[in-house]
Amino acid sequence: MRSLWSWYLLKAFILAAVLFCWVHALIISEDMLRSAGSVSFRYGTGGISGAAVERMLEEENAPFAAWLQVNGRSIKGQEFSRNATVQILEIAGDTDLVLPAEELIYGFLPVRGSMDTCAIDAATAYALWGGMDVTGETLIYDDREYIISGVFSRPQNTMLVQSRLKTDTVFPYLELSVSDMNTARRQSDEFRARYSLPEPDILTDHLEAAAMLRQLALLPALLATVLLFWRILRMIFGKPVSSLGRAGFITAMAAGILMASWAIGFSPVIPAAAIPGRWSDFSFWSGFVEDMAERIRLSRAFAWPAPDLLRLQMRHSLLFYSGGSLFGFVIGILWKRGKGLRDGIFDTEKNL
């Protein structure tokens, strides 16, 4: 009897773990989708000149942000004269493209052209003032006073300001807002050609990546729905023996999968770079694999700034929780398959 209760407790634990992982994967995927409407340009060496950014600010209608990160800078809170060492994110353009709005705790991020305001992270605010809601306070950086307009949760030890553009300033990072995943690459190419920008070392479509990871988070729900529909059809059809019965079962199952996909919003996303111009072009696939390998190599060698590390952390968390829920789902299926084995174990224990 004790062994039977142990099996039930283990089963309840696995179910709770699967639900926990699945809910967390859905929450993270929602946050990623809300802040994913941009394409990132990353330059390992060189970047975009201050003169080009000034022209963008004057002419460009689409939201964008050219920015850079400066590490190891000292700032001081005016009230208590406490010092802190932070990384500075200097942004020319729309700050919400660099830092997701979900990270904001108090106030607002410095708007375009607001040179005397800043935002800092909660840990730095606590170190300088002993509290987190420090909007309206004054801090000193580079012998200039800044009014704190907002406080965010992550990345830690970070200060965000609007850049005081200089002609010799070089911005190694750029975000461009896009509205459609299918035209994101074309929009980024047109933007780059319009301002004669160098080709980036790494170009990332966050909308495409977030959509793919969202489908991964929805996969456990799709599998559970398909399994439920399978059991219902087995109850209706039994075990089809005739060709007509098998055809009806397969047709009903296919319709059920399509209905389940529509109900939960599951729509497989294929990266645009993975779609050949002609499916008979077999050389495309070898080139695609080589391109992916080169992108992975560059990504591993690239010195990612703090906001990118935050995005990568969210992706890794989503992969972890989605993988955990899928693993638990598979364990649940194997559990049902192994019912006879468990019964045999119980019988053996009783005989002993």
C-alpha positions in Angstrom: 0.0 0.0 0.0 2.9 2.3 0.8 4.4 1.7 -2.6 1.1 2.5 -4.3 0.9 5.8 -2.5 4.5 6.5 -3.5 3.6 6.0 -7.1 0.6 8.4 -6.8 2.7 11.0 -5.1 5.4 10.8 -7.8 2.7 11.1 -10.5 1.3 14.2 -8.8 4.7 15.7 -8.5 5.5 15.1 -12.2 2.1 16.7 -13.2 2.8 19.7 -11.0 6.3 20.1 -12.4 5.0 19.9 -16.0 2.3 22.5 -15.3 4.8 24.8 -13.6 7.3 24.6 -16.5 4.6 25.0 -19.1 3.0 28.1 -17.4 6.5 29.7 -17.1 7.3 29.0 -20.7 4.0 30.7 -21.8 4.7 33.7 -19.6 8.2 34.2 -20.9 7.0 33.7 -24.5 4.4 36.4 -24.0 6.9 38.8 -22.6 9.2 38.1 -25.6 6.5 38.7 -28.1 5.6 42.1 -26.6 9.2 43.3 -26.9 10.2 41.6 -30.1 9.2 44.0 -32.8 12.7 44.9 -33.9 15.7 43.9 -35.9 19.1 44.2 -34.3 22.3 45.3 -36.1 25.5 44.2 -34.3 29.0 45.3 -35.3 32.0 43.5 -33.9 34.4 46.1 -35.2 33.5 49.6 -36.3 29.8 50.6 -36.4 27.6 53.5 -37.3 29.0 57.1 -37.2 27.5 59.9 -35.2 27.0 61.8 -38.4 24.9 59.0 -39.9 22.8 58.8 -36.7 22.2 62.6 -36.8 20.8 62.2 -40.3 18.6 59.3 -39.2 17.2 61.4 -36.3 16.3 64.1 -38.8 14.9 62.0 -41.6 13.7 58.6 -40.4 10.1 58.0 -39.5 10.4 54.4 -38.3 11.4 54.1 -34.6 15.0 53.1 -34.1 17.8 53.3 -31.6 21.5 53.5 -32.2 23.4 52.9 -29.0 26.7 51.9 -27.3 27.7 50.5 -23.9 30.5 52.0 -21.7 31.6 49.9 -18.8 33.2 50.8 -15.5 31.9 54.4 -15.1 31.4 56.1 -11.7 28.1 57.8 -10.8 27.2 59.6 -7.6 23.9 60.3 -5.9 23.7 64.0 -5.0 21.7 63.6 -1.7 24.0 61.2 0.2 27.1 61.5 -2.0 27.4 57.8 -2.4 29.2 56.4 -5.4 28.5 53.4 -7.6 30.2 51.8 -10.6 27.9 51.1 -13.5 27.8 50.4 -17.2 26.4 53.3 -19.2 24.0 52.7 -22.1 24.1 55.8 -24.4 21.1 55.7 -26.7 20.3 58.0 -29.7 16.6 57.4 -30.5 13.9 55.3 -28.9 15.0 53.9 -25.6 12.2 51.3 -25.4 13.7 49.4 -28.3 16.8 48.7 -26.2 15.2 48.0 -22.8 11.9 46.1 -22.8 9.0 48.0 -21.1 8.4 44.9 -18.9 11.6 45.7 -17.0 10.5 49.2 -16.0 9.4 49.4 -12.3 8.9 53.1 -11.7 8.6 56.2 -13.9 9.6 56.1 -17.6 12.7 55.8 -19.7 14.4 59.0 -21.1 12.6 60.1 -24.3 14.3 61.0 -27.5 16.2 64.3 -27.1 15.9 64.4 -23.3 19.6 64.9 -22.5 19.2 65.8 -18.8 17.3 62.7 -17.6 18.3 59.1 -17.0 17.1 55.7 -15.8 18.9 53.4 -13.4 18.4 49.8 -12.2 16.8 49.1 -8.8 20.0 47.6 -7.3 22.0 50.8 -8.1 19.1 52.9 -6.8 19.1 51.0 -3.5 22.9 51.3 -3.2 22.8 55.1 -3.7 19.6 56.1 -1.8 18.6 53.0 0.2 15.3 52.6 -1.7 14.1 51.8 -5.2 11.6 54.5 -6.0 14.1 57.3 -6.6 12.4 59.0 -9.6 13.0 62.8 -9.4 16.3 62.4 -7.6 19.5 63.8 -9.0 22.7 61.9 -9.8 26.0 63.1 -11.2 27.8 61.4 -14.1 30.7 62.8 -16.1 30.4 66.2 -14.2 26.8 66.6 -15.3 23.6 66.4 -13.3 20.8 64.0 -14.4 17.3 63.8 -13.1 16.2 60.2 -12.7 13.0 59.6 -14.7 12.7 55.8 -14.3 13.9 52.7 -12.4 14.1 49.3 -14.1 14.8 45.8 -12.7 17.4 44.5 -15.1 20.2 44.6 -16.2 21.8 45.4 -12.9 24.5 48.1 -12.4 23.3 50.0 -15.4 22.5 53.6 -16.2 20.6 54.6 -19.4 20.9 58.0 -20.9 20.3 59.8 -24.2 23.5 60.2 -26.2 25.1 63.6 -26.6 26.0 63.0 -30.2 29.5 63.8 -31.5 30.7 63.4 -35.0 33.5 61.0 -33.8 31.0 58.8 -31.8 30.7 55.2 -33.2 27.6 53.2 -32.4 28.2 49.4 -32.6 24.5 48.5 -32.0 21.3 49.5 -33.6 17.6 48.5 -33.2 15.1 49.1 -36.0 11.4 48.7 -35.3 9.5 46.3 -37.7 5.9 45.4 -37.8 5.8 42.3 -40.0 8.1 39.2 -39.6 7.7 38.4 -43.4 9.2 41.8 -44.5 11.6 42.4 -41.6 14.7 41.5 -43.6 13.6 43.6 -46.6 13.0 46.6 -44.3 16.4 46.3 -42.7 18.1 46.0 -46.1 16.2 49.2 -47.3 17.1 51.0 -44.1 20.8 50.1 -44.4 20.9 51.2 -48.1 19.0 54.4 -47.3 21.8 55.6 -44.9 24.7 53.8 -46.5 25.3 51.7 -43.4 28.0 49.0 -43.3 26.8 45.4 -43.3 26.4 44.2 -39.7 28.3 41.2 -38.5 25.2 39.8 -36.9 21.6 40.6 -37.9 18.8 39.3 -35.6 15.1 39.3 -36.3 13.6 39.2 -32.8 10.1 38.9 -34.1 10.9 35.8 -36.0 12.8 34.3 -33.1 10.0 35.1 -30.6 7.4 33.6 -32.9 9.4 30.3 -33.2 9.9 30.1 -29.4 6.2 30.8 -28.8 5.3 27.8 -30.9 7.7 25.7 -28.9 6.0 26.9 -25.7 2.6 25.9 -27.2 3.8 22.5 -28.3 2.9 20.6 -25.0 -0.7 22.0 -25.3 -0.9 20.8 -28.8 0.4 17.3 -28.0 -2.0 17.0 -25.0 -5.0 18.1 -27.2 -4.0 15.6 -29.9 -3.7 12.8 -27.4 -7.1 13.6 -25.9 -8.6 13.7 -29.3 -6.9 10.3 -30.1 -8.5 8.7 -27.1 -12.0 10.1 -28.0 -11.7 8.7 -31.5 -10.6 5.3 -30.2 -13.7 5.3 -28.1 -15.9 6.2 -31.1 -14.2 4.0 -33.8 -12.8 1.3 -31.6 -10.0 -0.5 -33.5 -10.7 0.0 -37.2 -10.3 -3.2 -39.2 -11.8 -2.2 -42.6 -10.1 0.1 -45.0 -13.0 2.5 -44.8 -12.8 2.6 -41.0 -9.1 3.3 -41.1 -9.6 6.1 -43.6 -12.3 7.6 -41.5 -10.1 7.4 -38.4 -7.1 9.1 -40.1 -9.3 11.8 -41.6 -10.9 12.6 -38.3 -7.5 12.6 -36.6 -6.1 15.0 -39.2 -9.1 17.3 -38.8 -8.7 17.2 -35.0 -5.0 18.2 -35.2 -5.9 21.2 -37.5 -8.7 22.2 -35.1 -6.4 21.9 -32.1 -3.7 24.0 -33.8 -6.2 26.7 -34.6 -7.7 26.7 -31.1 -4.4 27.2 -29.3 -2.9 29.5 -31.9 -0.2 27.0 -33.0 1.2 28.0 -36.4 4.7 26.6 -37.3 7.1 29.4 -38.2 9.8 28.6 -40.8 12.7 31.1 -40.8 12.8 33.1 -44.0 16.5 32.2 -44.5 15.5 28.5 -44.6 13.1 28.8 -47.5 14.9 28.3 -50.9 13.9 30.2 -54.0 13.6 26.8 -55.8 13.0 23.6 -53.9 15.1 21.8 -56.5 18.1 23.9 -55.7 20.0 21.3 -53.6 23.1 23.6 -53.3 20.9 25.9 -51.2 20.9 23.5 -48.2 24.6 23.1 -48.0 25.0 26.9 -48.1 22.3 27.3 -45.5 24.1 24.9 -43.1 27.4 26.7 -43.7 25.7 30.1 -43.0 24.2 28.8 -39.8 27.5 27.4 -38.6 29.2 30.8 -39.3 26.4 32.6 -37.4 26.9 30.3 -34.4 30.6 30.9 -34.5 30.2 34.7 -34.6 27.6 34.6 -31.9 30.0 32.6 -29.6 32.8 35.0 -30.2 30.8 38.2 -30.0 31.0 40.4 -26.9 27.2 40.8 -26.2 26.1 44.0 -24.4 23.9 43.8 -21.3 20.5 44.1 -23.0 21.4 41.3 -25.4 22.5 39.1 -22.5 19.1 39.8 -21.0 17.3 38.6 -24.2 19.5 35.5 -24.4 18.7 34.7 -20.7 15.0 34.9 -21.5 15.4 32.6 -24.5 17.4 30.1 -22.5 14.8 30.2 -19.7 12.0 29.5 -22.3 14.0 26.6 -23.8 14.5 25.2 -20.3 10.9 25.4 -19.2 9.5 24.3 -22.6 11.9 21.3 -22.6 10.9 20.5 -19.0 7.2 20.4 -19.9 7.8 18.3 -23.0 10.0 15.9 -21.0 7.3 15.6 -18.3 4.7 15.0 -21.0 6.7 12.2 -22.5 7.3 10.7 -19.0 3.5 10.8 -18.6 2.9 8.9 -21.8 5.5 6.3 -20.9 3.9 6.0 -17.5 0.6 4.9 -19.1 2.5 2.5 -21.3 4.3 1.0 -18.3 1.2 0.4 -16.3 1.6 -3.3 -16.6 5.1 -3.1 -15.4 4.1 -1.2 -12.3 1.3 -3.7 -11.6 3.9 -6.5 -11.8 6.1 -4.7 -9.4 3.2 -4.4 -6.9 2.4 -8.0 -7.3 6.0 -9.0 -6.6 6.1 -6.9 -3.5 2.9 -8.5 -2.2 4.4 -12.0 -2.8 7.5 -11.0 -0.9 
